[in-house]
Amino acid sequence: MNVRPTIATPEPVSYRLEDAARAVGVSARHLSDYIRTGELPASKLGTATVILRSDLIAFVRARRVVTTTGEGR
């Protein structure tokens, strides 16, 4: 029986605006607003707006809200 090993797909280094928005579950317009205000770093490569994966992760982590469920009270 021949079994091919699965090859892990590497994480992207950067995302186009639409892909970044899809990755975090918001609209591209929403992310564009954060880019415009300087809250989310981005670059232009040709006509594409590109966001580094590390910047996107830091952006989401900085806006994380920790909630309590009230269990154990």
C-alpha positions as CSV (number, residue, x, y, z in Angstrom):
1,M,0.0,0.0,0.0
2,N,1.5,3.3,-1.1
3,V,0.6,6.2,1.2
4,R,1.8,9.6,0.3
5,P,2.9,11.8,3.2
6,T,0.9,14.9,3.6
7,I,2.9,18.1,3.1
8,A,1.9,21.0,5.3
9,T,1.1,24.2,3.5
10,P,3.2,27.0,5.0
11,E,1.3,30.0,6.4
12,P,1.4,33.0,4.2
13,V,3.8,35.8,5.0
14,S,1.2,38.4,4.0
15,Y,-2.4,38.8,2.9
16,R,-4.1,40.9,0.3
17,L,-6.7,43.1,2.0
18,E,-9.7,40.9,1.0
19,D,-7.9,37.7,2.2
20,A,-6.9,39.4,5.5
21,A,-10.5,40.5,6.1
22,R,-11.8,36.9,5.4
23,A,-9.1,35.5,7.7
24,V,-10.4,37.6,10.7
25,G,-14.0,37.6,9.8
26,V,-14.7,41.2,9.0
27,S,-15.3,43.2,5.8
28,A,-12.4,44.6,3.7
29,R,-14.0,48.0,4.2
30,H,-13.6,47.6,8.0
31,L,-9.9,46.7,7.7
32,S,-9.4,49.6,5.2
33,D,-10.7,52.0,7.9
34,Y,-8.1,50.7,10.3
35,I,-5.4,51.0,7.7
36,R,-6.5,54.6,6.9
37,T,-6.3,55.6,10.5
38,G,-2.9,54.0,11.0
39,E,-4.1,51.3,13.4
40,L,-3.3,48.5,11.1
41,P,0.0,48.7,9.1
42,A,-0.2,47.9,5.4
43,S,1.9,48.3,2.3
44,K,1.1,48.8,-1.4
45,L,2.6,46.3,-3.9
46,G,1.5,47.6,-7.2
47,T,-2.2,48.1,-6.8
48,A,-2.6,45.5,-4.1
49,T,-2.8,46.4,-0.4
50,V,-0.8,43.9,1.5
51,I,-0.9,43.2,5.3
52,L,1.8,41.2,7.0
53,R,0.5,38.2,8.8
54,S,2.4,39.2,12.0
55,D,0.8,42.7,11.9
56,L,-2.7,41.2,11.4
57,I,-2.2,38.8,14.4
58,A,-0.9,41.7,16.6
59,F,-3.9,43.8,15.5
60,V,-6.4,41.2,16.4
61,R,-4.7,40.4,19.7
62,A,-4.6,44.0,20.7
63,R,-8.4,44.2,20.3
64,R,-9.2,40.9,22.1
65,V,-11.8,41.2,24.7
66,V,-11.8,38.7,27.6
67,T,-15.2,37.9,29.0
68,T,-16.2,35.9,31.9
69,T,-19.1,33.4,31.7
70,G,-20.1,33.9,35.4
71,E,-19.7,30.2,36.1
72,G,-18.8,29.3,39.6
73,R,-20.5,32.3,41.1
